[in-house]
Amino acid sequence: MNETLNALICRHARNLLLAQGWPEETDVDQRNPNYPGWISIYVRLDAPRLATLLINRHGGVLPPLLASAIQRLTGTG
């Protein structure tokens, strides 16, 4: 895959993640040139930020097991 196309794929993926509420520190990269278009996503999340992303990803309606795990993770349950 040429480097320009790879850069466009990574930038587009990062922009999509940011639009969905991922932190600005999110990084997208292609680690394995044998799989063109496959990307890796790197970001550090503390417990509250991870909880927010999971809740938003599920439209605010979480399966009970996930809701329980988030409560334990954030110390709210």
PDB file of N, CA, C and O in Angstrom:
ATOM      1  N   MET A   1       0.868  -1.174   0.000  1.00  0.00           N
ATOM      2  CA  MET A   1       0.000   0.000   0.000  1.00  0.00           C
ATOM      3  C   MET A   1       0.909   1.231   0.000  1.00  0.00           C
ATOM      4  O   MET A   1       1.926   1.249   0.694  1.00  0.00           O
ATOM      5  N   ASN A   2       0.556   2.235  -0.758  1.00  0.00           N
ATOM      6  CA  ASN A   2       1.422   3.396  -0.766  1.00  0.00           C
ATOM      7  C   ASN A   2       1.218   4.223   0.506  1.00  0.00           C
ATOM      8  O   ASN A   2       0.164   4.170   1.141  1.00  0.00           O
ATOM      9  N   GLU A   3       2.244   4.981   0.856  1.00  0.00           N
ATOM     10  CA  GLU A   3       2.245   5.710   2.131  1.00  0.00           C
ATOM     11  C   GLU A   3       1.179   6.796   2.186  1.00  0.00           C
ATOM     12  O   GLU A   3       0.629   7.066   3.253  1.00  0.00           O
ATOM     13  N   THR A   4       0.881   7.421   1.054  1.00  0.00           N
ATOM     14  CA  THR A   4      -0.134   8.476   1.041  1.00  0.00           C
ATOM     15  C   THR A   4      -1.511   7.908   1.356  1.00  0.00           C
ATOM     16  O   THR A   4      -2.249   8.472   2.164  1.00  0.00           O
ATOM     17  N   LEU A   5      -1.856   6.805   0.726  1.00  0.00           N
ATOM     18  CA  LEU A   5      -3.151   6.179   0.992  1.00  0.00           C
ATOM     19  C   LEU A   5      -3.237   5.709   2.443  1.00  0.00           C
ATOM     20  O   LEU A   5      -4.271   5.874   3.090  1.00  0.00           O
ATOM     21  N   ASN A   6      -2.159   5.128   2.952  1.00  0.00           N
ATOM     22  CA  ASN A   6      -2.129   4.677   4.340  1.00  0.00           C
ATOM     23  C   ASN A   6      -2.340   5.854   5.292  1.00  0.00           C
ATOM     24  O   ASN A   6      -3.088   5.740   6.263  1.00  0.00           O
ATOM     25  N   ALA A   7      -1.689   6.975   5.020  1.00  0.00           N
ATOM     26  CA  ALA A   7      -1.849   8.162   5.869  1.00  0.00           C
ATOM     27  C   ALA A   7      -3.290   8.663   5.840  1.00  0.00           C
ATOM     28  O   ALA A   7      -3.826   9.067   6.871  1.00  0.00           O
ATOM     29  N   LEU A   8      -3.916   8.639   4.672  1.00  0.00           N
ATOM     30  CA  LEU A   8      -5.316   9.068   4.567  1.00  0.00           C
ATOM     31  C   LEU A   8      -6.248   8.141   5.347  1.00  0.00           C
ATOM     32  O   LEU A   8      -7.175   8.606   6.010  1.00  0.00           O
ATOM     33  N   ILE A   9      -6.006   6.845   5.269  1.00  0.00           N
ATOM     34  CA  ILE A   9      -6.823   5.881   6.013  1.00  0.00           C
ATOM     35  C   ILE A   9      -6.687   6.126   7.512  1.00  0.00           C
ATOM     36  O   ILE A   9      -7.686   6.167   8.230  1.00  0.00           O
ATOM     37  N   CYS A  10      -5.463   6.287   7.981  1.00  0.00           N
ATOM     38  CA  CYS A  10      -5.229   6.518   9.412  1.00  0.00           C
ATOM     39  C   CYS A  10      -5.847   7.829   9.870  1.00  0.00           C
ATOM     40  O   CYS A  10      -6.450   7.884  10.941  1.00  0.00           O
ATOM     41  N   ARG A  11      -5.709   8.879   9.081  1.00  0.00           N
ATOM     42  CA  ARG A  11      -6.280  10.173   9.467  1.00  0.00           C
ATOM     43  C   ARG A  11      -7.806  10.109   9.507  1.00  0.00           C
ATOM     44  O   ARG A  11      -8.429  10.646  10.423  1.00  0.00           O
ATOM     45  N   HIS A  12      -8.399   9.457   8.521  1.00  0.00           N
ATOM     46  CA  HIS A  12      -9.859   9.340   8.491  1.00  0.00           C
ATOM     47  C   HIS A  12     -10.364   8.532   9.697  1.00  0.00           C
ATOM     48  O   HIS A  12     -11.355   8.900  10.327  1.00  0.00           O
ATOM     49  N   ALA A  13      -9.676   7.440  10.006  1.00  0.00           N
ATOM     50  CA  ALA A  13     -10.068   6.629  11.167  1.00  0.00           C
ATOM     51  C   ALA A  13      -9.978   7.448  12.444  1.00  0.00           C
ATOM     52  O   ALA A  13     -10.875   7.380  13.284  1.00  0.00           O
ATOM     53  N   ARG A  14      -8.920   8.212  12.604  1.00  0.00           N
ATOM     54  CA  ARG A  14      -8.755   9.047  13.806  1.00  0.00           C
ATOM     55  C   ARG A  14      -9.852  10.099  13.886  1.00  0.00           C
ATOM     56  O   ARG A  14     -10.416  10.330  14.955  1.00  0.00           O
ATOM     57  N   ASN A  15     -10.155  10.733  12.767  1.00  0.00           N
ATOM     58  CA  ASN A  15     -11.220  11.742  12.754  1.00  0.00           C
ATOM     59  C   ASN A  15     -12.568  11.138  13.137  1.00  0.00           C
ATOM     60  O   ASN A  15     -13.348  11.766  13.853  1.00  0.00           O
ATOM     61  N   LEU A  16     -12.847   9.923  12.666  1.00  0.00           N
ATOM     62  CA  LEU A  16     -14.095   9.251  13.041  1.00  0.00           C
ATOM     63  C   LEU A  16     -14.138   8.974  14.541  1.00  0.00           C
ATOM     64  O   LEU A  16     -15.171   9.171  15.181  1.00  0.00           O
ATOM     65  N   LEU A  17     -13.025   8.518  15.098  1.00  0.00           N
ATOM     66  CA  LEU A  17     -12.972   8.247  16.538  1.00  0.00           C
ATOM     67  C   LEU A  17     -13.170   9.526  17.348  1.00  0.00           C
ATOM     68  O   LEU A  17     -13.916   9.532  18.328  1.00  0.00           O
ATOM     69  N   LEU A  18     -12.509  10.602  16.943  1.00  0.00           N
ATOM     70  CA  LEU A  18     -12.650  11.873  17.660  1.00  0.00           C
ATOM     71  C   LEU A  18     -14.089  12.370  17.600  1.00  0.00           C
ATOM     72  O   LEU A  18     -14.605  12.905  18.581  1.00  0.00           O
ATOM     73  N   ALA A  19     -14.733  12.196  16.459  1.00  0.00           N
ATOM     74  CA  ALA A  19     -16.128  12.628  16.311  1.00  0.00           C
ATOM     75  C   ALA A  19     -17.061  11.833  17.218  1.00  0.00           C
ATOM     76  O   ALA A  19     -18.151  12.300  17.549  1.00  0.00           O
ATOM     77  N   GLN A  20     -16.642  10.638  17.621  1.00  0.00           N
ATOM     78  CA  GLN A  20     -17.447   9.802  18.512  1.00  0.00           C
ATOM     79  C   GLN A  20     -17.081   9.997  19.977  1.00  0.00           C
ATOM     80  O   GLN A  20     -17.558   9.261  20.841  1.00  0.00           O
ATOM     81  N   GLY A  21     -16.235  10.984  20.261  1.00  0.00           N
ATOM     82  CA  GLY A  21     -15.928  11.298  21.650  1.00  0.00           C
ATOM     83  C   GLY A  21     -14.630  10.730  22.191  1.00  0.00           C
ATOM     84  O   GLY A  21     -14.356  10.849  23.386  1.00  0.00           O
ATOM     85  N   TRP A  22     -13.825  10.115  21.336  1.00  0.00           N
ATOM     86  CA  TRP A  22     -12.540   9.610  21.811  1.00  0.00           C
ATOM     87  C   TRP A  22     -11.636  10.795  22.133  1.00  0.00           C
ATOM     88  O   TRP A  22     -11.790  11.860  21.535  1.00  0.00           O
ATOM     89  N   PRO A  23     -10.692  10.634  23.068  1.00  0.00           N
ATOM     90  CA  PRO A  23      -9.821  11.746  23.461  1.00  0.00           C
ATOM     91  C   PRO A  23      -8.883  12.190  22.340  1.00  0.00           C
ATOM     92  O   PRO A  23      -8.557  11.419  21.437  1.00  0.00           O
ATOM     93  N   GLU A  24      -8.467  13.422  22.420  1.00  0.00           N
ATOM     94  CA  GLU A  24      -7.563  14.015  21.433  1.00  0.00           C
ATOM     95  C   GLU A  24      -6.247  13.231  21.334  1.00  0.00           C
ATOM     96  O   GLU A  24      -5.604  13.232  20.284  1.00  0.00           O
ATOM     97  N   GLU A  25      -5.851  12.571  22.409  1.00  0.00           N
ATOM     98  CA  GLU A  25      -4.586  11.827  22.436  1.00  0.00           C
ATOM     99  C   GLU A  25      -4.647  10.512  21.663  1.00  0.00           C
ATOM    100  O   GLU A  25      -3.656   9.783  21.620  1.00  0.00           O
ATOM    101  N   THR A  26      -5.778  10.195  21.057  1.00  0.00           N
ATOM    102  CA  THR A  26      -5.929   8.954  20.296  1.00  0.00           C
ATOM    103  C   THR A  26      -4.982   8.957  19.096  1.00  0.00           C
ATOM    104  O   THR A  26      -4.889   9.945  18.368  1.00  0.00           O
ATOM    105  N   ASP A  27      -4.283   7.839  18.903  1.00  0.00           N
ATOM    106  CA  ASP A  27      -3.358   7.716  17.784  1.00  0.00           C
ATOM    107  C   ASP A  27      -3.744   6.489  16.959  1.00  0.00           C
ATOM    108  O   ASP A  27      -4.104   5.448  17.508  1.00  0.00           O
ATOM    109  N   VAL A  28      -3.668   6.621  15.664  1.00  0.00           N
ATOM    110  CA  VAL A  28      -3.990   5.522  14.752  1.00  0.00           C
ATOM    111  C   VAL A  28      -2.764   5.272  13.878  1.00  0.00           C
ATOM    112  O   VAL A  28      -2.147   6.210  13.371  1.00  0.00           O
ATOM    113  N   ASP A  29      -2.422   4.002  13.710  1.00  0.00           N
ATOM    114  CA  ASP A  29      -1.230   3.660  12.949  1.00  0.00           C
ATOM    115  C   ASP A  29      -1.442   2.312  12.265  1.00  0.00           C
ATOM    116  O   ASP A  29      -2.273   1.510  12.691  1.00  0.00           O
ATOM    117  N   GLN A  30      -0.686   2.079  11.208  1.00  0.00           N
ATOM    118  CA  GLN A  30      -0.685   0.761  10.575  1.00  0.00           C
ATOM    119  C   GLN A  30       0.599   0.067  11.004  1.00  0.00           C
ATOM    120  O   GLN A  30       1.693   0.517  10.665  1.00  0.00           O
ATOM    121  N   ARG A  31       0.470  -1.019  11.742  1.00  0.00           N
ATOM    122  CA  ARG A  31       1.642  -1.720  12.273  1.00  0.00           C
ATOM    123  C   ARG A  31       2.106  -2.881  11.408  1.00  0.00           C
ATOM    124  O   ARG A  31       3.271  -3.271  11.488  1.00  0.00           O
ATOM    125  N   ASN A  32       1.244  -3.435  10.599  1.00  0.00           N
ATOM    126  CA  ASN A  32       1.619  -4.603   9.814  1.00  0.00           C
ATOM    127  C   ASN A  32       1.374  -4.340   8.331  1.00  0.00           C
ATOM    128  O   ASN A  32       0.236  -4.415   7.868  1.00  0.00           O
ATOM    129  N   PRO A  33       2.434  -4.034   7.585  1.00  0.00           N
ATOM    130  CA  PRO A  33       2.270  -3.726   6.160  1.00  0.00           C
ATOM    131  C   PRO A  33       1.764  -4.910   5.336  1.00  0.00           C
ATOM    132  O   PRO A  33       1.371  -4.733   4.183  1.00  0.00           O
ATOM    133  N   ASN A  34       1.770  -6.106   5.906  1.00  0.00           N
ATOM    134  CA  ASN A  34       1.247  -7.267   5.184  1.00  0.00           C
ATOM    135  C   ASN A  34      -0.274  -7.267   5.116  1.00  0.00           C
ATOM    136  O   ASN A  34      -0.860  -8.052   4.370  1.00  0.00           O
ATOM    137  N   TYR A  35      -0.915  -6.397   5.885  1.00  0.00           N
ATOM    138  CA  TYR A  35      -2.377  -6.300   5.904  1.00  0.00           C
ATOM    139  C   TYR A  35      -2.793  -4.861   5.599  1.00  0.00           C
ATOM    140  O   TYR A  35      -3.130  -4.117   6.520  1.00  0.00           O
ATOM    141  N   PRO A  36      -2.779  -4.456   4.337  1.00  0.00           N
ATOM    142  CA  PRO A  36      -3.120  -3.078   3.972  1.00  0.00           C
ATOM    143  C   PRO A  36      -4.502  -2.682   4.485  1.00  0.00           C
ATOM    144  O   PRO A  36      -5.473  -3.426   4.350  1.00  0.00           O
ATOM    145  N   GLY A  37      -4.561  -1.508   5.067  1.00  0.00           N
ATOM    146  CA  GLY A  37      -5.836  -0.986   5.553  1.00  0.00           C
ATOM    147  C   GLY A  37      -6.156  -1.374   6.980  1.00  0.00           C
ATOM    148  O   GLY A  37      -7.033  -0.765   7.594  1.00  0.00           O
ATOM    149  N   TRP A  38      -5.473  -2.371   7.532  1.00  0.00           N
ATOM    150  CA  TRP A  38      -5.691  -2.738   8.931  1.00  0.00           C
ATOM    151  C   TRP A  38      -4.977  -1.711   9.792  1.00  0.00           C
ATOM    152  O   TRP A  38      -3.825  -1.366   9.528  1.00  0.00           O
ATOM    153  N   ILE A  39      -5.649  -1.229  10.805  1.00  0.00           N
ATOM    154  CA  ILE A  39      -5.072  -0.182  11.641  1.00  0.00           C
ATOM    155  C   ILE A  39      -5.026  -0.622  13.101  1.00  0.00           C
ATOM    156  O   ILE A  39      -5.733  -1.539  13.519  1.00  0.00           O
ATOM    157  N   SER A  40      -4.183   0.052  13.853  1.00  0.00           N
ATOM    158  CA  SER A  40      -4.107  -0.123  15.300  1.00  0.00           C
ATOM    159  C   SER A  40      -4.474   1.204  15.937  1.00  0.00           C
ATOM    160  O   SER A  40      -4.100   2.266  15.441  1.00  0.00           O
ATOM    161  N   ILE A  41      -5.212   1.137  17.042  1.00  0.00           N
ATOM    162  CA  ILE A  41      -5.651   2.343  17.743  1.00  0.00           C
ATOM    163  C   ILE A  41      -5.000   2.339  19.116  1.00  0.00           C
ATOM    164  O   ILE A  41      -5.066   1.347  19.842  1.00  0.00           O
ATOM    165  N   TYR A  42      -4.372   3.450  19.465  1.00  0.00           N
ATOM    166  CA  TYR A  42      -3.678   3.574  20.737  1.00  0.00           C
ATOM    167  C   TYR A  42      -4.231   4.770  21.498  1.00  0.00           C
ATOM    168  O   TYR A  42      -4.328   5.874  20.962  1.00  0.00           O
ATOM    169  N   VAL A  43      -4.594   4.532  22.756  1.00  0.00           N
ATOM    170  CA  VAL A  43      -5.071   5.628  23.602  1.00  0.00           C
ATOM    171  C   VAL A  43      -5.005   5.171  25.055  1.00  0.00           C
ATOM    172  O   VAL A  43      -5.233   3.999  25.352  1.00  0.00           O
ATOM    173  N   ARG A  44      -4.694   6.093  25.952  1.00  0.00           N
ATOM    174  CA  ARG A  44      -4.740   5.806  27.387  1.00  0.00           C
ATOM    175  C   ARG A  44      -6.037   6.360  27.933  1.00  0.00           C
ATOM    176  O   ARG A  44      -6.381   7.520  27.707  1.00  0.00           O
ATOM    177  N   LEU A  45      -6.755   5.509  28.659  1.00  0.00           N
ATOM    178  CA  LEU A  45      -8.030   5.919  29.232  1.00  0.00           C
ATOM    179  C   LEU A  45      -8.025   5.647  30.728  1.00  0.00           C
ATOM    180  O   LEU A  45      -7.675   4.551  31.165  1.00  0.00           O
ATOM    181  N   ASP A  46      -8.415   6.647  31.513  1.00  0.00           N
ATOM    182  CA  ASP A  46      -8.637   6.385  32.930  1.00  0.00           C
ATOM    183  C   ASP A  46     -10.043   5.801  33.071  1.00  0.00           C
ATOM    184  O   ASP A  46     -10.803   5.772  32.103  1.00  0.00           O
ATOM    185  N   ALA A  47     -10.383   5.344  34.255  1.00  0.00           N
ATOM    186  CA  ALA A  47     -11.666   4.657  34.465  1.00  0.00           C
ATOM    187  C   ALA A  47     -12.870   5.514  34.072  1.00  0.00           C
ATOM    188  O   ALA A  47     -13.749   5.018  33.367  1.00  0.00           O
ATOM    189  N   PRO A  48     -12.948   6.787  34.500  1.00  0.00           N
ATOM    190  CA  PRO A  48     -14.120   7.583  34.111  1.00  0.00           C
ATOM    191  C   PRO A  48     -14.233   7.796  32.597  1.00  0.00           C
ATOM    192  O   PRO A  48     -15.333   7.774  32.043  1.00  0.00           O
ATOM    193  N   ARG A  49     -13.109   7.998  31.944  1.00  0.00           N
ATOM    194  CA  ARG A  49     -13.138   8.216  30.493  1.00  0.00           C
ATOM    195  C   ARG A  49     -13.547   6.942  29.754  1.00  0.00           C
ATOM    196  O   ARG A  49     -14.303   6.996  28.784  1.00  0.00           O
ATOM    197  N   LEU A  50     -13.045   5.798  30.218  1.00  0.00           N
ATOM    198  CA  LEU A  50     -13.443   4.520  29.628  1.00  0.00           C
ATOM    199  C   LEU A  50     -14.936   4.289  29.833  1.00  0.00           C
ATOM    200  O   LEU A  50     -15.635   3.864  28.913  1.00  0.00           O
ATOM    201  N   ALA A  51     -15.417   4.569  31.028  1.00  0.00           N
ATOM    202  CA  ALA A  51     -16.845   4.402  31.316  1.00  0.00           C
ATOM    203  C   ALA A  51     -17.684   5.281  30.401  1.00  0.00           C
ATOM    204  O   ALA A  51     -18.696   4.829  29.865  1.00  0.00           O
ATOM    205  N   THR A  52     -17.276   6.525  30.217  1.00  0.00           N
ATOM    206  CA  THR A  52     -18.018   7.446  29.350  1.00  0.00           C
ATOM    207  C   THR A  52     -18.067   6.929  27.917  1.00  0.00           C
ATOM    208  O   THR A  52     -19.124   6.948  27.286  1.00  0.00           O
ATOM    209  N   LEU A  53     -16.932   6.467  27.403  1.00  0.00           N
ATOM    210  CA  LEU A  53     -16.908   5.936  26.036  1.00  0.00           C
ATOM    211  C   LEU A  53     -17.817   4.720  25.893  1.00  0.00           C
ATOM    212  O   LEU A  53     -18.538   4.598  24.903  1.00  0.00           O
ATOM    213  N   LEU A  54     -17.787   3.822  26.870  1.00  0.00           N
ATOM    214  CA  LEU A  54     -18.632   2.625  26.793  1.00  0.00           C
ATOM    215  C   LEU A  54     -20.110   2.977  26.873  1.00  0.00           C
ATOM    216  O   LEU A  54     -20.927   2.432  26.130  1.00  0.00           O
ATOM    217  N   ILE A  55     -20.446   3.881  27.766  1.00  0.00           N
ATOM    218  CA  ILE A  55     -21.844   4.298  27.908  1.00  0.00           C
ATOM    219  C   ILE A  55     -22.334   4.960  26.625  1.00  0.00           C
ATOM    220  O   ILE A  55     -23.420   4.651  26.136  1.00  0.00           O
ATOM    221  N   ASN A  56     -21.530   5.872  26.082  1.00  0.00           N
ATOM    222  CA  ASN A  56     -21.914   6.555  24.842  1.00  0.00           C
ATOM    223  C   ASN A  56     -22.023   5.569  23.682  1.00  0.00           C
ATOM    224  O   ASN A  56     -22.909   5.694  22.836  1.00  0.00           O
ATOM    225  N   ARG A  57     -21.131   4.602  23.646  1.00  0.00           N
ATOM    226  CA  ARG A  57     -21.129   3.621  22.557  1.00  0.00           C
ATOM    227  C   ARG A  57     -22.394   2.763  22.575  1.00  0.00           C
ATOM    228  O   ARG A  57     -22.843   2.289  21.531  1.00  0.00           O
ATOM    229  N   HIS A  58     -22.958   2.571  23.750  1.00  0.00           N
ATOM    230  CA  HIS A  58     -24.172   1.761  23.891  1.00  0.00           C
ATOM    231  C   HIS A  58     -25.436   2.612  23.962  1.00  0.00           C
ATOM    232  O   HIS A  58     -26.502   2.111  24.319  1.00  0.00           O
ATOM    233  N   GLY A  59     -25.324   3.880  23.629  1.00  0.00           N
ATOM    234  CA  GLY A  59     -26.500   4.747  23.626  1.00  0.00           C
ATOM    235  C   GLY A  59     -27.103   4.944  25.009  1.00  0.00           C
ATOM    236  O   GLY A  59     -28.291   5.240  25.135  1.00  0.00           O
ATOM    237  N   GLY A  60     -26.286   4.780  26.047  1.00  0.00           N
ATOM    238  CA  GLY A  60     -26.761   4.989  27.412  1.00  0.00           C
ATOM    239  C   GLY A  60     -27.495   3.802  28.005  1.00  0.00           C
ATOM    240  O   GLY A  60     -27.834   3.820  29.188  1.00  0.00           O
ATOM    241  N   VAL A  61     -27.752   2.765  27.207  1.00  0.00           N
ATOM    242  CA  VAL A  61     -28.457   1.573  27.701  1.00  0.00           C
ATOM    243  C   VAL A  61     -27.460   0.414  27.711  1.00  0.00           C
ATOM    244  O   VAL A  61     -27.156  -0.167  26.670  1.00  0.00           O
ATOM    245  N   LEU A  62     -26.963   0.093  28.890  1.00  0.00           N
ATOM    246  CA  LEU A  62     -25.935  -0.930  29.003  1.00  0.00           C
ATOM    247  C   LEU A  62     -26.508  -2.280  29.405  1.00  0.00           C
ATOM    248  O   LEU A  62     -27.472  -2.349  30.169  1.00  0.00           O
ATOM    249  N   PRO A  63     -25.916  -3.352  28.891  1.00  0.00           N
ATOM    250  CA  PRO A  63     -26.272  -4.670  29.410  1.00  0.00           C
ATOM    251  C   PRO A  63     -25.915  -4.714  30.903  1.00  0.00           C
ATOM    252  O   PRO A  63     -24.931  -4.099  31.313  1.00  0.00           O
ATOM    253  N   PRO A  64     -26.684  -5.418  31.705  1.00  0.00           N
ATOM    254  CA  PRO A  64     -26.459  -5.422  33.155  1.00  0.00           C
ATOM    255  C   PRO A  64     -25.032  -5.782  33.569  1.00  0.00           C
ATOM    256  O   PRO A  64     -24.484  -5.163  34.482  1.00  0.00           O
ATOM    257  N   LEU A  65     -24.428  -6.760  32.921  1.00  0.00           N
ATOM    258  CA  LEU A  65     -23.075  -7.162  33.286  1.00  0.00           C
ATOM    259  C   LEU A  65     -22.074  -6.038  33.031  1.00  0.00           C
ATOM    260  O   LEU A  65     -21.179  -5.809  33.845  1.00  0.00           O
ATOM    261  N   LEU A  66     -22.217  -5.341  31.916  1.00  0.00           N
ATOM    262  CA  LEU A  66     -21.329  -4.223  31.608  1.00  0.00           C
ATOM    263  C   LEU A  66     -21.574  -3.061  32.568  1.00  0.00           C
ATOM    264  O   LEU A  66     -20.622  -2.425  33.018  1.00  0.00           O
ATOM    265  N   ALA A  67     -22.824  -2.780  32.885  1.00  0.00           N
ATOM    266  CA  ALA A  67     -23.144  -1.711  33.835  1.00  0.00           C
ATOM    267  C   ALA A  67     -22.523  -2.006  35.195  1.00  0.00           C
ATOM    268  O   ALA A  67     -21.984  -1.107  35.842  1.00  0.00           O
ATOM    269  N   SER A  68     -22.595  -3.247  35.624  1.00  0.00           N
ATOM    270  CA  SER A  68     -22.008  -3.642  36.905  1.00  0.00           C
ATOM    271  C   SER A  68     -20.488  -3.488  36.882  1.00  0.00           C
ATOM    272  O   SER A  68     -19.897  -3.011  37.851  1.00  0.00           O
ATOM    273  N   ALA A  69     -19.861  -3.887  35.786  1.00  0.00           N
ATOM    274  CA  ALA A  69     -18.406  -3.763  35.662  1.00  0.00           C
ATOM    275  C   ALA A  69     -17.981  -2.301  35.688  1.00  0.00           C
ATOM    276  O   ALA A  69     -16.974  -1.963  36.310  1.00  0.00           O
ATOM    277  N   ILE A  70     -18.726  -1.438  35.029  1.00  0.00           N
ATOM    278  CA  ILE A  70     -18.404  -0.006  35.022  1.00  0.00           C
ATOM    279  C   ILE A  70     -18.550   0.574  36.421  1.00  0.00           C
ATOM    280  O   ILE A  70     -17.727   1.387  36.841  1.00  0.00           O
ATOM    281  N   GLN A  71     -19.582   0.168  37.145  1.00  0.00           N
ATOM    282  CA  GLN A  71     -19.764   0.658  38.515  1.00  0.00           C
ATOM    283  C   GLN A  71     -18.593   0.241  39.397  1.00  0.00           C
ATOM    284  O   GLN A  71     -18.107   1.043  40.194  1.00  0.00           O
ATOM    285  N   ARG A  72     -18.139  -0.987  39.269  1.00  0.00           N
ATOM    286  CA  ARG A  72     -16.985  -1.442  40.059  1.00  0.00           C
ATOM    287  C   ARG A  72     -15.721  -0.698  39.643  1.00  0.00           C
ATOM    288  O   ARG A  72     -14.915  -0.313  40.490  1.00  0.00           O
ATOM    289  N   LEU A  73     -15.551  -0.499  38.350  1.00  0.00           N
ATOM    290  CA  LEU A  73     -14.364   0.168  37.830  1.00  0.00           C
ATOM    291  C   LEU A  73     -14.269   1.612  38.310  1.00  0.00           C
ATOM    292  O   LEU A  73     -13.187   2.089  38.652  1.00  0.00           O
ATOM    293  N   THR A  74     -15.392   2.297  38.333  1.00  0.00           N
ATOM    294  CA  THR A  74     -15.390   3.715  38.710  1.00  0.00           C
ATOM    295  C   THR A  74     -15.643   3.931  40.195  1.00  0.00           C
ATOM    296  O   THR A  74     -15.581   5.061  40.679  1.00  0.00           O
ATOM    297  N   GLY A  75     -15.930   2.846  40.925  1.00  0.00           N
ATOM    298  CA  GLY A  75     -16.171   2.972  42.358  1.00  0.00           C
ATOM    299  C   GLY A  75     -17.525   3.553  42.695  1.00  0.00           C
ATOM    300  O   GLY A  75     -17.705   4.134  43.765  1.00  0.00           O
ATOM    301  N   THR A  76     -18.488   3.401  41.788  1.00  0.00           N
ATOM    302  CA  THR A  76     -19.823   3.970  42.022  1.00  0.00           C
ATOM    303  C   THR A  76     -20.847   2.900  42.351  1.00  0.00           C
ATOM    304  O   THR A  76     -22.045   3.180  42.391  1.00  0.00           O
ATOM    305  N   GLY A  77     -20.398   1.691  42.584  1.00  0.00           N
ATOM    306  CA  GLY A  77     -21.386   0.659  42.863  1.00  0.00           C
ATOM    307  C   GLY A  77     -20.892  -0.406  43.781  1.00  0.00           C
ATOM    308  O   GLY A  77     -21.630  -1.339  44.098  1.00  0.00           O
TER     309      GLY A  77
END
